[in-house]
Amino acid sequence: MMLLKHTSLSDQIAEHITQEIVFDRLLPGEKLNEMALAKQLDVSTNSLREAIKILESRHLVVIKPRRGSWVCGVSQEEATELYDFIFLLFSELASRAASTWQEGELDDLIEIPPLLAEQHARNDVAGAHNIVFQFLPKMLRFTRNSYMGRTIISLIPLLQRYSYIALQEETSEFEVSLAIFNDLLANVLSRNAAAAAENILQYGQNQCQIVLRALQKREESMGA
């Protein structure tokens, strides 16, 4: 049975299945076997279906009326559109953080580079990946805008999915990412909003190219 947290059961189920999709344990195009999943997680089919609706809102599952639900595919077109949009939001978020941070608001941000450096020393790319995605929601305090915050939150699982694809493709990207993150922190601390925004755009463009290369290889291997 799943371990319960202080969230609704449907949210817990959705989070569990999100991780299965992000880390390719549920594959693109795979149909969700609702009965088997409900039995595996020891939950009702009604709770599971509510969770699947959440997954649809996260762009991870497509629901076909009276036919069931499937894991969404991945594509170069979707990756390009996702990175183009979400990193525009992230660049604005970085700019707002640099412009508006107040005493104490950057304390958890300052803790991130040493944690990432520790993962780098261990060559633990997956560990660093987890740290970044655990940290991202904390940055939403700087949006100062609930609509912007909810939009970013809804897209983070999809970004995590594509980011994991990039991680599998090029682990050497870790060092570049760490350098960019250190520059970002320095620019936020010095209230250089334009430079902080540029750091984020640079990171997004770089990672998007890695994702596109990985997806191209997937398509070629499937067509071989």
Residue frames as qw, qx, qy, qz and C-alpha x, y, z in Angstrom:
[[0.000, 0.889, 0.459, 0.000, 0.00, 0.00, 0.00],
 [0.355, 0.640, -0.051, 0.679, 1.17, 3.54, -0.69],
 [0.392, -0.328, -0.463, 0.724, 2.56, 5.60, 2.20],
 [0.020, 0.865, 0.461, 0.199, 0.16, 8.48, 2.87],
 [0.338, 0.055, -0.144, 0.928, 1.27, 12.10, 3.06],
 [0.079, 0.569, 0.469, -0.671, -0.63, 15.23, 4.04],
 [0.254, 0.242, -0.417, -0.838, -2.19, 15.52, 0.59],
 [0.803, 0.156, 0.140, -0.557, -5.31, 14.08, -0.98],
 [0.753, -0.069, 0.647, 0.095, -5.22, 10.45, -2.04],
 [0.695, 0.667, 0.255, 0.087, -5.72, 11.36, -5.71],
 [0.132, 0.931, -0.338, 0.025, -2.74, 13.75, -5.52],
 [0.522, -0.521, 0.674, 0.042, -0.60, 11.00, -4.01],
 [0.792, 0.255, 0.546, 0.098, -1.59, 8.56, -6.73],
 [0.510, 0.857, 0.044, 0.057, -0.93, 11.17, -9.41],
 [0.117, -0.858, 0.500, 0.025, 2.50, 11.88, -7.98],
 [0.681, -0.243, 0.685, 0.087, 3.37, 8.18, -7.93],
 [0.737, 0.484, 0.449, 0.145, 2.31, 7.68, -11.56],
 [0.235, 0.958, -0.158, -0.041, 4.06, 10.92, -12.54],
 [0.328, -0.682, 0.643, 0.117, 7.35, 9.46, -11.31],
 [0.737, 0.093, 0.660, 0.112, 6.67, 6.22, -13.19],
 [0.590, 0.762, 0.247, 0.097, 6.22, 8.22, -16.41],
 [0.006, 0.949, -0.309, -0.066, 9.11, 10.65, -15.83],
 [0.317, -0.586, 0.739, 0.098, 11.58, 7.82, -15.27],
 [0.507, 0.354, -0.642, -0.453, 10.32, 5.69, -18.18],
 [0.214, -0.037, 0.948, -0.232, 8.84, 2.93, -16.08],
 [0.515, 0.605, 0.568, -0.214, 5.60, 3.69, -17.90],
 [0.419, -0.083, 0.508, 0.748, 6.53, 4.20, -21.53],
 [0.278, 0.351, -0.148, -0.882, 5.26, 6.68, -24.13],
 [0.546, 0.107, -0.564, -0.611, 2.09, 5.35, -25.77],
 [0.214, -0.054, -0.955, 0.199, 1.49, 2.73, -23.06],
 [0.510, -0.509, -0.385, -0.576, -2.14, 2.22, -22.03],
 [0.188, -0.343, 0.653, -0.648, -2.82, 2.53, -18.31],
 [0.503, -0.249, -0.816, -0.138, -4.38, -0.64, -16.93],
 [0.344, -0.549, 0.153, -0.746, -6.70, 0.95, -14.38],
 [0.891, -0.358, -0.148, -0.235, -7.72, -2.27, -12.66],
 [0.844, 0.057, -0.308, 0.435, -4.14, -3.45, -12.29],
 [0.225, 0.464, -0.272, 0.813, -2.94, -0.03, -11.09],
 [0.553, -0.556, 0.034, -0.620, -5.76, 0.25, -8.53],
 [0.946, -0.267, -0.182, 0.003, -4.90, -3.21, -7.18],
 [0.698, 0.252, -0.296, 0.601, -1.16, -2.48, -7.14],
 [0.082, 0.417, -0.259, 0.868, -1.63, 0.79, -5.23],
 [0.229, -0.394, -0.826, 0.333, -4.47, -0.56, -3.05],
 [0.160, 0.268, 0.147, -0.939, -6.81, 2.28, -4.00],
 [0.538, 0.529, 0.593, -0.282, -10.29, 2.52, -5.49],
 [0.470, 0.358, 0.537, 0.602, -10.77, 2.94, -9.23],
 [0.014, 0.936, 0.325, 0.131, -12.60, 6.23, -8.51],
 [0.413, -0.819, 0.178, 0.356, -9.52, 7.63, -6.72],
 [0.593, -0.106, 0.543, 0.586, -7.34, 6.38, -9.55],
 [0.352, 0.650, 0.524, 0.423, -9.50, 8.06, -12.18],
 [0.152, -0.980, -0.103, 0.079, -9.33, 11.36, -10.28],
 [0.536, -0.573, 0.387, 0.484, -5.53, 10.98, -10.30],
 [0.555, 0.246, 0.589, 0.534, -5.55, 10.32, -14.03],
 [0.160, 0.911, 0.335, 0.181, -7.41, 13.61, -14.55],
 [0.351, -0.871, 0.188, 0.288, -4.60, 15.34, -12.67],
 [0.602, -0.212, 0.566, 0.521, -2.06, 13.60, -14.92],
 [0.437, 0.637, 0.513, 0.373, -3.96, 14.83, -17.97],
 [0.050, -0.994, -0.093, 0.007, -3.67, 18.41, -16.66],
 [0.475, -0.683, 0.422, 0.360, 0.09, 17.81, -16.36],
 [0.571, 0.663, -0.355, -0.328, 0.26, 16.79, -20.06],
 [0.180, -0.429, 0.885, -0.007, 1.49, 13.32, -19.11],
 [0.310, 0.229, 0.922, -0.040, -1.63, 11.30, -19.95],
 [0.348, 0.038, -0.365, -0.863, -4.29, 11.53, -22.64],
 [0.407, 0.205, 0.786, -0.418, -7.81, 10.34, -21.81],
 [0.259, -0.004, -0.659, -0.706, -9.95, 8.94, -24.60],
 [0.606, -0.066, 0.312, -0.729, -13.65, 8.74, -23.63],
 [0.921, 0.052, 0.176, -0.345, -14.90, 5.16, -23.23],
 [0.825, 0.438, -0.340, 0.113, -11.52, 3.85, -24.41],
 [0.821, -0.384, -0.155, 0.393, -9.19, 4.49, -21.49],
 [0.088, -0.970, 0.200, 0.104, -6.04, 6.53, -20.91],
 [0.872, 0.290, -0.042, 0.392, -2.56, 6.41, -22.39],
 [0.510, -0.573, 0.098, 0.634, 0.84, 7.82, -21.49],
 [0.378, 0.895, -0.029, -0.235, 1.52, 10.79, -23.76],
 [0.844, 0.293, 0.062, 0.445, 4.25, 10.44, -26.32],
 [0.340, -0.718, 0.132, 0.593, 7.32, 12.64, -26.49],
 [0.642, 0.621, 0.308, 0.326, 8.32, 14.62, -29.56],
 [0.482, 0.011, 0.041, 0.875, 10.83, 17.18, -30.74],
 [0.071, -0.577, -0.333, -0.743, 8.02, 19.62, -31.51],
 [0.577, -0.736, -0.328, -0.135, 6.55, 19.40, -28.02],
 [0.709, -0.350, -0.145, 0.595, 10.01, 19.69, -26.42],
 [0.331, 0.256, 0.148, 0.896, 10.77, 22.82, -28.43],
 [0.272, -0.662, -0.317, -0.622, 7.47, 24.45, -27.51],
 [0.702, -0.623, -0.325, 0.115, 7.78, 23.47, -23.84],
 [0.640, -0.238, -0.085, 0.726, 11.31, 24.82, -23.43],
 [0.168, 0.423, 0.231, 0.860, 10.49, 27.98, -25.37],
 [0.402, -0.695, -0.311, -0.509, 7.52, 28.75, -23.11],
 [0.737, -0.609, -0.266, 0.123, 8.59, 27.58, -19.67],
 [0.648, -0.153, -0.079, 0.742, 12.04, 29.16, -19.85],
 [0.023, 0.560, 0.165, 0.811, 10.48, 32.49, -20.77],
 [0.607, -0.704, -0.231, -0.286, 8.55, 32.12, -17.52],
 [0.818, -0.355, -0.161, 0.423, 11.68, 31.04, -15.64],
 [0.463, 0.264, 0.001, 0.846, 13.66, 34.00, -17.02],
 [0.254, -0.672, -0.145, -0.680, 10.95, 36.36, -15.78],
 [0.788, -0.570, -0.233, -0.006, 10.99, 34.53, -12.45],
 [0.734, -0.095, -0.128, 0.660, 14.77, 34.99, -12.16],
 [0.174, 0.479, 0.073, 0.857, 14.43, 38.66, -13.03],
 [0.500, -0.696, -0.189, -0.480, 11.76, 39.14, -10.36],
 [0.838, -0.408, -0.235, 0.277, 13.84, 37.27, -7.80],
 [0.574, 0.111, -0.077, 0.807, 16.82, 39.54, -8.47],
 [0.022, -0.521, -0.134, -0.843, 14.68, 42.67, -8.33],
 [0.542, -0.564, -0.123, -0.611, 12.46, 41.92, -5.35],
 [0.727, -0.167, -0.622, 0.237, 14.14, 39.48, -2.95],
 [0.375, -0.789, 0.143, -0.465, 13.93, 40.37, 0.70],
 [0.117, -0.547, 0.752, -0.348, 15.90, 39.37, 3.78],
 [0.541, -0.131, 0.776, -0.296, 15.79, 35.60, 4.30],
 [0.797, 0.428, 0.137, -0.404, 14.15, 34.77, 0.97],
 [0.606, 0.619, -0.494, -0.076, 17.38, 33.57, -0.62],
 [0.458, -0.552, 0.668, -0.199, 18.56, 31.35, 2.23],
 [0.841, 0.067, 0.534, -0.056, 17.44, 28.08, 0.62],
 [0.674, 0.736, -0.064, 0.017, 18.70, 29.24, -2.79],
 [0.026, 0.813, -0.568, 0.126, 22.18, 29.78, -1.32],
 [0.668, -0.327, 0.655, -0.137, 22.17, 26.19, -0.04],
 [0.885, 0.407, 0.156, -0.166, 21.75, 24.71, -3.53],
 [0.500, 0.737, -0.455, 0.020, 25.23, 25.21, -5.14],
 [0.191, -0.526, 0.803, -0.207, 27.11, 23.30, -2.38],
 [0.762, 0.069, 0.577, -0.286, 24.59, 20.45, -2.67],
 [0.783, 0.609, -0.021, -0.128, 25.00, 20.35, -6.44],
 [0.227, 0.748, -0.618, 0.086, 28.79, 20.52, -6.12],
 [0.502, -0.331, 0.762, -0.240, 28.66, 17.55, -3.75],
 [0.843, 0.323, 0.386, -0.189, 26.65, 15.56, -6.29],
 [0.563, 0.771, -0.291, -0.055, 29.11, 16.61, -9.01],
 [0.104, -0.644, 0.746, -0.132, 32.04, 15.33, -6.94],
 [0.608, -0.065, 0.766, -0.200, 30.25, 11.99, -6.63],
 [0.142, 0.125, -0.728, -0.659, 29.30, 12.05, -10.32],
 [0.153, 0.414, 0.864, -0.244, 25.72, 11.58, -9.15],
 [0.084, -0.101, -0.381, -0.915, 23.81, 13.27, -11.96],
 [0.392, -0.492, -0.713, -0.309, 20.49, 11.73, -10.95],
 [0.420, -0.530, -0.519, 0.523, 20.92, 13.08, -7.43],
 [0.130, -0.220, 0.050, 0.966, 21.54, 16.57, -8.76],
 [0.220, -0.285, -0.629, -0.689, 18.50, 16.24, -11.02],
 [0.426, -0.580, -0.694, 0.035, 16.35, 15.45, -7.97],
 [0.334, -0.430, -0.303, 0.782, 17.75, 18.39, -5.99],
 [0.000, 0.000, -0.298, -0.954, 16.90, 20.84, -8.77],
 [0.369, -0.372, -0.623, -0.581, 13.31, 19.62, -9.07],
 [0.455, -0.552, -0.625, 0.313, 12.80, 19.59, -5.31],
 [0.285, -0.344, -0.143, 0.883, 14.01, 23.18, -5.23],
 [0.065, 0.283, 0.504, 0.813, 12.06, 24.59, -8.18],
 [0.277, -0.713, -0.600, -0.236, 8.68, 24.99, -6.41],
 [0.457, -0.609, -0.296, 0.578, 10.37, 27.06, -3.69],
 [0.281, -0.055, 0.248, 0.926, 11.35, 29.64, -6.30],
 [0.023, -0.592, -0.652, -0.474, 7.70, 30.32, -7.08],
 [0.285, -0.727, -0.409, 0.473, 7.51, 32.72, -4.15],
 [0.242, -0.390, 0.200, 0.866, 9.22, 35.22, -6.44],
 [0.160, 0.446, 0.690, 0.547, 6.50, 35.16, -9.08],
 [0.098, 0.264, 0.346, -0.895, 4.37, 37.45, -6.88],
 [0.541, 0.195, -0.286, -0.767, 1.59, 36.22, -9.18],
 [0.647, -0.047, 0.700, -0.299, -0.67, 33.22, -8.50],
 [0.810, 0.522, 0.069, -0.259, -1.54, 32.65, -12.18],
 [0.408, 0.705, -0.579, 0.023, 2.11, 32.52, -13.16],
 [0.289, -0.427, 0.810, -0.282, 2.88, 30.21, -10.25],
 [0.775, 0.144, 0.525, -0.322, 0.09, 27.76, -11.10],
 [0.731, 0.633, -0.179, -0.184, 1.12, 27.70, -14.76],
 [0.202, 0.641, -0.731, 0.118, 4.71, 26.84, -13.88],
 [0.502, -0.235, 0.756, -0.349, 3.63, 24.18, -11.35],
 [0.842, 0.321, 0.283, -0.330, 1.43, 22.49, -13.97],
 [0.694, 0.657, -0.291, -0.040, 4.37, 22.24, -16.41],
 [0.229, -0.697, 0.670, -0.116, 7.12, 21.13, -14.01],
 [0.788, -0.086, 0.607, -0.060, 6.33, 17.36, -14.31],
 [0.781, 0.604, 0.148, 0.055, 6.51, 17.57, -18.11],
 [0.203, 0.873, -0.423, 0.133, 9.78, 19.51, -17.88],
 [0.535, -0.511, 0.663, -0.113, 11.11, 16.88, -15.48],
 [0.885, 0.232, 0.403, -0.019, 10.24, 14.20, -18.01],
 [0.646, 0.738, -0.068, 0.184, 12.18, 15.89, -20.80],
 [0.121, -0.841, 0.497, -0.177, 14.99, 16.84, -18.45],
 [0.763, -0.293, 0.576, -0.038, 15.43, 13.17, -17.58],
 [0.833, 0.501, 0.194, 0.130, 15.72, 12.41, -21.29],
 [0.288, 0.879, -0.301, 0.231, 18.49, 15.02, -21.48],
 [0.505, -0.657, 0.538, -0.155, 20.16, 13.51, -18.42],
 [0.892, 0.015, 0.447, 0.064, 20.34, 10.11, -20.08],
 [0.691, 0.699, 0.057, 0.179, 21.78, 11.64, -23.22],
 [0.473, 0.592, -0.288, 0.585, 24.65, 13.78, -21.87],
 [0.672, -0.636, -0.297, 0.235, 25.82, 13.48, -18.28],
 [0.556, 0.035, -0.032, 0.830, 28.75, 15.82, -19.10],
 [0.057, -0.694, -0.288, -0.657, 26.21, 18.66, -19.11],
 [0.610, -0.648, -0.406, 0.207, 26.31, 18.57, -15.30],
 [0.533, -0.273, -0.070, 0.798, 29.42, 20.78, -15.04],
 [0.080, 0.327, 0.326, 0.883, 27.98, 23.39, -17.42],
 [0.418, -0.674, -0.502, -0.347, 24.70, 23.45, -15.48],
 [0.619, -0.558, -0.327, 0.445, 26.52, 23.93, -12.17],
 [0.381, -0.052, 0.080, 0.920, 28.50, 26.87, -13.58],
 [0.134, -0.479, -0.422, -0.758, 25.32, 28.51, -14.88],
 [0.543, -0.676, -0.494, -0.056, 23.58, 28.01, -11.55],
 [0.563, -0.404, -0.205, 0.691, 26.48, 29.66, -9.71],
 [0.166, 0.154, 0.237, 0.945, 26.34, 32.62, -12.11],
 [0.325, -0.604, -0.540, -0.489, 22.58, 32.82, -11.59],
 [0.578, -0.636, -0.429, 0.280, 22.94, 32.96, -7.81],
 [0.441, -0.223, -0.029, 0.869, 25.61, 35.66, -8.04],
 [0.003, 0.291, 0.373, 0.881, 23.44, 37.76, -10.34],
 [0.440, -0.667, -0.544, -0.257, 20.35, 37.36, -8.15],
 [0.586, -0.534, -0.330, 0.512, 22.32, 38.32, -5.05],
 [0.312, -0.195, 0.099, 0.924, 23.72, 41.42, -6.79],
 [0.344, 0.666, 0.444, -0.492, 20.21, 42.29, -8.09],
 [0.061, 0.380, -0.582, -0.716, 21.33, 42.07, -11.71],
 [0.684, 0.315, 0.484, -0.446, 17.92, 41.14, -13.11],
 [0.639, 0.634, -0.266, -0.346, 18.89, 41.17, -16.80],
 [0.210, 0.511, -0.833, 0.006, 21.90, 38.89, -16.28],
 [0.426, -0.053, 0.825, -0.368, 19.89, 36.48, -14.09],
 [0.735, 0.457, 0.237, -0.441, 17.22, 36.22, -16.80],
 [0.524, 0.650, -0.508, -0.212, 19.90, 35.58, -19.43],
 [0.147, -0.376, 0.901, -0.161, 21.44, 32.80, -17.29],
 [0.612, 0.183, 0.671, -0.377, 18.10, 30.98, -17.28],
 [0.697, 0.619, -0.033, -0.360, 17.52, 31.42, -21.02],
 [0.257, 0.632, -0.725, -0.092, 21.04, 30.14, -21.73],
 [0.325, -0.182, 0.899, -0.230, 20.43, 27.05, -19.61],
 [0.682, 0.372, 0.471, -0.419, 17.07, 26.36, -21.23],
 [0.602, 0.678, -0.284, -0.312, 18.38, 26.71, -24.79],
 [0.096, 0.533, -0.841, 0.010, 21.33, 24.46, -24.02],
 [0.422, -0.027, 0.860, -0.285, 19.23, 21.73, -22.42],
 [0.705, 0.489, 0.212, -0.467, 16.61, 21.89, -25.17],
 [0.489, 0.627, -0.554, -0.247, 19.27, 21.07, -27.76],
 [0.094, -0.306, 0.935, -0.155, 20.34, 18.05, -25.70],
 [0.586, 0.237, 0.634, -0.446, 16.73, 16.85, -25.49],
 [0.665, 0.602, -0.097, -0.432, 16.26, 17.25, -29.23],
 [0.287, 0.534, -0.788, -0.111, 19.39, 15.20, -29.94],
 [0.281, -0.102, 0.908, -0.295, 18.18, 12.48, -27.59],
 [0.650, 0.404, 0.426, -0.483, 14.73, 12.39, -29.19],
 [0.545, 0.628, -0.416, -0.368, 16.27, 12.25, -32.65],
 [0.083, 0.375, -0.923, 0.034, 18.28, 9.20, -31.59],
 [0.475, 0.132, 0.759, -0.425, 15.14, 7.57, -30.19],
 [0.670, 0.550, 0.097, -0.490, 13.27, 8.13, -33.44],
 [0.417, 0.594, -0.648, -0.232, 16.15, 6.78, -35.49],
 [0.107, -0.236, 0.950, -0.176, 16.45, 3.66, -33.33],
 [0.573, 0.294, 0.605, -0.469, 12.71, 3.01, -33.56],
 [0.646, 0.632, -0.090, -0.418, 12.82, 3.41, -37.34],
 [0.072, 0.560, -0.806, -0.178, 15.83, 1.13, -37.75]]
